Amino acid sequence: ADGYVFTDNTAAKIGTYQTDVPFDNVQFTDGKIVATTSFTTEAEPTEAPTEAPTEAPTEAPTEAPTEAPTEAPTEAPTEAPVEEDVFIVAGSEPEIFGTGWDGTNEANKMTKQENGTYTKDYTVEKAYTNVQLKAVKNGSEWIGDATQLKAVKNGSEWIGDATGNNVTFNLTGPGTFTVIYDPEADVVTVSGDIVELIAELDYEFVNAVGNGEGNWLNGAAWDPAYEVNKMNKVADDVWEIEFTNVPDGFERQIKFAIDGAWTHNFGGVFTESGVETEAVYNGDNITFDTEDVCTVKAQLDLREFNFATKEGAKFTLTIDYEGGGDEGGIYGDVDGPASRDIWLR
C-alpha cells in the first residue's frame, strides 16, 4: 500500500487515514497490497454531514406559516357582532311603569340574572286592581304568559301570559313586586307578597263596543264605557243587546268589553247569523256585513268561561232583515218573500 508502513502486518498512520485493524489476510508483493478479505475504517466522516441538514429545513418552514395566519383572522370577526337582547316591561299603569304600554322606556329595562332569566322590581304605595303588563324584546317582540299567541301591536310582536294575553294581576297594598321573564319557556310571570293572581273573571257588567255609526251601536265608535251600549243580563253570565234599523254596511265591527274597559274584552270570528261561535279573550274585532236595513242582536255567554285558560266563552250575532224596524220606513217586495228589495223613507 503506497503511503503506508507495515510493521507486523499492522498499519501505522501516514497522511489522513488510519486503521487499527490487523492485516492478517493481506498479501504484499513489492510493498503493495495485493489482496485482503476485509478493511474497516471509522464512520465519523460520513454520518455527521447527512443527518443535520435533512431534518431541520423540512419541519420548520411548513408548520409555522400554515397555523398562525389561518386561525387568527377567522375567529375574531365572528364573535364580536353578537349583542345581548334587551327586555323592557310595558304595562297599563303609568303610576307604576312611568308610561303606559311603552316598550322603549329604558327605565323599565330588565336585568339578566345568573340563571338566564330577566327581572325588574317595582315598589308601589297603594293597592291596584287589574294591573296588566308584557315584556318587550329589543323594542319589538312583546312577551307575556305561557300559552301566548304572540299578538301584534303597531307592527311589533307583543308576547304575553300563558294564554297569549297580558299578564293580569292585583296588588293588594303597598310593597314590592317582581316581573320575571324566562327566555327558555318564553313566559312572563310576576311574584311578590302583594301580588294576587286573578283566578276567575270577577265583573259587574258588559258593554258592546265597535265602529258605531248611526243606529249601529247607537253611534258610539270604540267607546267601551258608553252607557247606552250596556248589555242586558238575561241569565247568569249571559248578556244581550239589540240594535234596530241598522242600515246596510260593509265591515261592521263589534267586541264585548267587561266593566266598560279594555282590560278584559272578547272578540272572535263571525261565521253566520244565529250560530254560536267561540268568543276569544282579547281577540280580534268581530266583523260582518249588513246587506240591508236590519236588526242586529248580540249575545255573550260566559257561563263556561275559564279565566285560567281564557277559553269557554261564546258569542252569537243574529241579523234579522225581516224586523229591520218600523221607524220611518216600509219594506217593498219586488221578487217575492225570499228577499226585501226597497227601503222607503
C-alpha positions as CSV (number, residue, x, y, z in Angstrom):
1,A,0.0,0.0,0.0
2,D,1.6,3.2,-1.1
3,G,2.0,5.7,1.7
4,Y,1.8,3.1,4.5
5,V,4.5,1.4,6.5
6,F,3.7,-2.0,7.8
7,T,5.0,-3.5,11.0
8,D,4.0,-6.9,12.0
9,N,1.1,-6.8,9.5
10,T,-0.4,-3.6,11.2
11,A,-0.7,-0.2,9.5
12,A,0.8,2.9,11.1
13,K,-0.7,6.4,10.4
14,I,0.6,8.2,7.3
15,G,-1.3,11.1,5.8
16,T,-5.0,11.3,6.8
17,Y,-6.1,7.7,7.1
18,Q,-5.6,5.4,9.9
19,T,-6.6,1.8,10.7
20,D,-6.0,-0.3,13.8
21,V,-7.3,-3.5,12.0
22,P,-4.6,-6.2,11.8
23,F,-3.9,-7.2,8.2
24,D,-3.8,-10.8,8.9
25,N,-5.1,-11.7,5.4
26,V,-3.2,-9.1,3.5
27,Q,-0.7,-10.2,0.9
28,F,2.1,-8.0,-0.2
29,T,4.1,-8.0,-3.3
30,D,6.9,-5.5,-3.7
31,G,5.5,-3.4,-0.8
32,K,2.0,-3.1,-2.3
33,I,-1.4,-4.6,-1.1
34,V,-2.4,-7.4,-3.5
35,A,-5.5,-8.8,-1.7
36,T,-7.4,-8.6,1.6
37,T,-10.7,-10.1,2.9
38,S,-11.9,-7.0,4.9
39,F,-10.9,-3.5,5.6
40,T,-12.7,-1.3,8.2
41,T,-12.4,2.5,8.7
42,E,-14.2,4.8,11.2
43,A,-17.8,6.0,10.1
44,E,-17.4,9.5,11.7
45,P,-16.7,11.5,8.5
46,T,-19.7,10.0,6.6
47,E,-22.5,10.2,9.2
48,A,-22.3,13.8,10.6
49,P,-23.0,15.7,7.3
50,T,-26.1,13.7,6.3
51,E,-28.4,13.9,9.4
52,A,-28.4,17.5,10.4
53,P,-29.2,19.2,7.1
54,T,-32.2,16.9,6.2
55,E,-34.4,17.3,9.4
56,A,-34.2,21.0,10.2
57,P,-35.1,22.5,6.8
58,T,-38.2,20.3,6.2
59,E,-40.1,20.7,9.5
60,A,-39.7,24.3,10.4
61,P,-40.8,26.0,7.2
62,T,-44.0,24.0,6.7
63,E,-45.6,24.2,10.2
64,A,-45.1,27.8,11.2
65,P,-46.5,29.6,8.1
66,T,-49.8,27.5,7.9
67,E,-51.0,27.6,11.5
68,A,-50.6,31.3,12.5
69,P,-52.2,33.0,9.5
70,T,-55.4,30.8,9.3
71,E,-56.6,30.8,13.0
72,A,-56.4,34.5,14.0
73,P,-58.4,36.1,11.1
74,T,-61.4,33.7,11.2
75,E,-62.3,33.7,15.0
76,A,-62.2,37.4,15.9
77,P,-64.7,38.8,13.4
78,T,-67.4,36.2,14.0
79,E,-67.8,36.7,17.8
80,A,-67.7,40.5,18.1
81,P,-71.0,41.5,16.5
82,V,-73.2,39.4,18.9
83,E,-75.2,41.7,21.2
84,E,-77.3,40.9,24.3
85,D,-81.1,41.1,23.9
86,V,-82.8,43.9,25.8
87,F,-86.1,43.3,27.6
88,I,-88.3,46.2,28.8
89,V,-91.5,45.9,30.8
90,A,-94.5,47.7,29.3
91,G,-97.7,48.0,31.4
92,S,-101.1,49.5,31.8
93,E,-100.5,51.7,34.9
94,P,-98.4,54.9,34.2
95,E,-98.2,55.4,38.0
96,I,-96.2,52.1,38.3
97,F,-94.4,52.0,34.9
98,G,-93.9,55.7,34.3
99,T,-95.6,55.4,30.9
100,G,-98.5,53.3,29.5
101,W,-97.7,50.4,27.2
102,D,-94.3,51.8,26.2
103,G,-91.9,49.1,25.1
104,T,-89.0,51.5,24.7
105,N,-88.8,53.1,28.1
106,E,-85.3,52.3,29.4
107,A,-86.4,53.0,33.0
108,N,-88.3,49.6,32.8
109,K,-85.3,47.7,31.4
110,M,-84.9,44.2,33.0
111,T,-81.7,42.8,34.4
112,K,-80.2,39.5,33.4
113,Q,-79.7,37.0,36.3
114,E,-77.1,34.2,36.6
115,N,-79.8,31.6,35.9
116,G,-80.6,33.2,32.5
117,T,-83.9,34.9,33.5
118,Y,-84.5,38.7,33.3
119,T,-86.1,40.6,36.2
120,K,-87.4,44.0,37.2
121,D,-88.5,45.1,40.7
122,Y,-91.2,47.7,41.4
123,T,-92.4,49.4,44.6
124,V,-95.9,50.8,45.0
125,E,-97.5,52.9,47.7
126,K,-101.1,51.6,47.4
127,A,-103.3,48.8,46.1
128,Y,-104.1,48.3,42.4
129,T,-106.6,46.1,40.6
130,N,-106.3,44.6,37.1
131,V,-102.7,45.6,36.5
132,Q,-101.6,44.4,33.1
133,L,-98.1,44.1,31.5
134,K,-95.9,42.4,29.0
135,A,-92.2,42.3,28.3
136,V,-90.8,43.8,25.1
137,K,-87.8,42.2,23.4
138,N,-85.5,44.7,21.6
139,G,-88.3,47.2,21.3
140,S,-90.4,44.9,19.1
141,E,-91.3,41.5,20.5
142,W,-94.0,41.7,23.2
143,I,-93.8,38.7,25.6
144,G,-96.5,37.6,28.0
145,D,-97.8,34.4,29.7
146,A,-97.3,30.8,29.0
147,T,-99.9,29.9,26.3
148,Q,-99.3,33.1,24.3
149,L,-100.3,33.5,20.7
150,K,-97.9,36.5,20.2
151,A,-100.1,39.4,19.4
152,V,-99.2,42.2,17.0
153,K,-99.3,45.9,18.1
154,N,-98.3,48.6,15.6
155,G,-96.3,46.1,13.6
156,S,-94.5,44.7,16.7
157,E,-94.8,41.3,18.3
158,W,-96.1,41.5,21.9
159,I,-95.8,38.3,23.9
160,G,-98.0,37.9,27.0
161,D,-99.1,35.3,29.6
162,A,-99.9,31.6,29.3
163,T,-102.8,32.3,27.1
164,G,-101.1,34.8,24.8
165,N,-102.6,37.7,26.7
166,N,-101.3,40.4,29.0
167,V,-100.2,39.2,32.4
168,T,-103.0,40.4,34.7
169,F,-103.0,40.6,38.5
170,N,-104.0,42.7,41.5
171,L,-101.7,44.4,44.0
172,T,-103.2,44.2,47.5
173,G,-101.4,47.1,49.0
174,P,-98.0,49.0,49.4
175,G,-94.9,46.9,48.8
176,T,-92.6,45.4,46.2
177,F,-93.3,43.0,43.3
178,T,-91.0,41.5,40.7
179,V,-91.6,40.9,37.0
180,I,-89.7,37.8,35.6
181,Y,-89.1,36.8,32.1
182,D,-87.9,33.2,31.4
183,P,-86.4,33.0,27.9
184,E,-86.4,29.2,27.8
185,A,-90.2,29.0,28.5
186,D,-90.8,32.3,26.7
187,V,-93.1,33.4,29.5
188,V,-93.6,36.4,31.8
189,T,-94.7,36.0,35.4
190,V,-95.0,38.2,38.5
191,S,-94.2,37.4,42.1
192,G,-94.3,39.1,45.5
193,D,-96.2,39.2,48.7
194,I,-98.6,41.9,47.4
195,V,-99.3,40.0,44.1
196,E,-102.8,38.5,43.8
197,L,-103.1,36.5,40.6
198,I,-106.6,36.6,39.1
199,A,-108.2,33.1,39.2
200,E,-111.6,34.0,37.8
201,L,-113.3,36.8,35.9
202,D,-115.0,38.9,38.6
203,Y,-117.1,41.6,36.9
204,E,-120.4,43.5,37.1
205,F,-121.5,44.3,33.5
206,V,-120.6,44.0,29.8
207,N,-120.7,46.7,27.2
208,A,-120.9,46.3,23.4
209,V,-118.3,48.4,21.6
210,G,-117.2,48.8,18.0
211,N,-117.2,51.1,14.9
212,G,-120.6,52.6,15.7
213,E,-122.4,55.0,13.4
214,G,-126.0,56.0,13.0
215,N,-128.2,53.3,14.6
216,W,-125.3,50.8,14.8
217,L,-124.0,50.8,18.4
218,N,-126.0,54.0,18.9
219,G,-123.4,56.0,17.0
220,A,-120.6,55.3,19.6
221,A,-117.3,54.5,17.9
222,W,-114.9,52.4,20.1
223,D,-116.1,53.7,23.4
224,P,-116.1,50.7,25.9
225,A,-117.7,52.8,28.6
226,Y,-120.6,54.2,26.6
227,E,-123.6,53.8,28.9
228,V,-126.3,53.3,26.3
229,N,-124.4,50.2,24.9
230,K,-124.5,48.4,28.3
231,M,-125.8,44.8,27.6
232,N,-128.8,43.3,29.4
233,K,-128.3,40.4,31.7
234,V,-130.8,37.7,30.6
235,A,-129.3,34.9,32.7
236,D,-126.3,34.3,35.0
237,D,-123.3,35.3,32.9
238,V,-125.4,35.7,29.7
239,W,-125.7,39.2,28.2
240,E,-127.6,40.5,25.2
241,I,-128.2,43.8,23.4
242,E,-130.2,44.6,20.2
243,F,-129.8,47.4,17.6
244,T,-132.7,48.2,15.3
245,N,-132.8,50.0,12.0
246,V,-129.2,49.2,11.3
247,P,-128.6,50.3,7.6
248,D,-126.7,48.2,5.1
249,G,-122.9,48.5,5.6
250,F,-119.6,46.9,4.9
251,E,-117.3,45.5,7.7
252,R,-119.3,46.4,10.8
253,Q,-117.3,45.6,13.9
254,I,-118.2,44.7,17.5
255,K,-116.5,43.5,20.7
256,F,-117.6,42.9,24.3
257,A,-115.9,45.0,27.0
258,I,-116.0,43.8,30.6
259,D,-117.0,46.5,33.1
260,G,-116.7,49.2,30.4
261,A,-112.9,48.9,30.0
262,W,-110.5,47.2,27.6
263,T,-108.7,45.3,30.4
264,H,-110.9,42.2,29.7
265,N,-112.7,42.0,26.4
266,F,-113.9,39.4,23.9
267,G,-113.8,39.3,20.1
268,G,-113.9,36.4,17.6
269,V,-114.7,35.4,14.0
270,F,-118.3,35.8,12.7
271,T,-119.4,32.7,10.7
272,E,-123.1,33.2,10.1
273,S,-126.2,34.7,11.6
274,G,-127.7,32.9,14.6
275,V,-124.7,30.5,15.0
276,E,-123.0,30.3,18.4
277,T,-119.2,30.8,18.0
278,E,-116.2,30.9,20.2
279,A,-115.6,34.3,21.9
280,V,-111.9,34.9,22.0
281,Y,-110.5,36.6,25.1
282,N,-108.8,39.8,23.9
283,G,-109.4,38.5,20.4
284,D,-109.8,40.3,17.1
285,N,-112.8,42.5,16.3
286,I,-115.9,40.5,15.2
287,T,-116.5,41.7,11.6
288,F,-119.6,41.2,9.5
289,D,-121.6,42.9,6.7
290,T,-125.3,44.1,6.6
291,E,-126.8,43.9,3.2
292,D,-130.0,45.9,4.0
293,V,-131.7,47.6,6.9
294,C,-131.9,45.1,9.7
295,T,-132.0,44.3,13.4
296,V,-128.8,43.0,14.9
297,K,-128.9,41.1,18.2
298,A,-125.6,40.4,20.0
299,Q,-125.2,37.8,22.8
300,L,-122.2,37.0,25.0
301,D,-122.3,33.7,27.1
302,L,-119.7,33.5,29.8
303,R,-121.2,30.5,31.7
304,E,-118.3,28.2,30.6
305,F,-115.5,30.7,30.6
306,N,-112.3,29.6,32.4
307,F,-110.1,32.5,33.2
308,A,-107.0,30.3,33.7
309,T,-107.2,29.0,30.1
310,K,-109.2,32.0,28.7
311,E,-111.4,29.5,26.9
312,G,-115.1,28.6,27.0
313,A,-116.8,32.0,26.2
314,K,-119.3,32.0,23.3
315,F,-121.0,34.8,21.2
316,T,-123.9,34.8,18.8
317,L,-124.8,37.5,16.3
318,T,-128.3,37.3,14.8
319,I,-129.1,39.6,11.8
320,D,-132.8,39.9,11.1
321,Y,-133.7,41.5,7.8
322,E,-137.5,41.0,8.4
323,G,-137.5,43.1,11.6
324,G,-135.5,46.0,10.5
325,G,-137.7,48.4,12.4
326,D,-140.7,50.5,11.8
327,E,-139.4,54.0,12.4
328,G,-139.7,56.0,9.2
329,G,-139.7,53.3,6.6
330,I,-141.6,50.5,4.8
331,Y,-140.2,47.4,3.0
332,G,-141.1,46.9,-0.6
333,D,-141.1,43.4,-2.1
334,V,-140.2,43.1,-5.8
335,D,-139.4,39.5,-6.4
336,G,-141.2,37.5,-3.7
337,P,-140.8,36.8,0.0
338,A,-137.2,35.5,-0.3
339,S,-135.8,39.0,-0.1
340,R,-136.7,42.6,0.7
341,D,-135.6,44.9,-2.0
342,I,-136.6,48.5,-1.3
343,W,-136.5,50.6,1.9
344,L,-138.7,53.7,1.6
345,R,-138.3,56.7,4.0
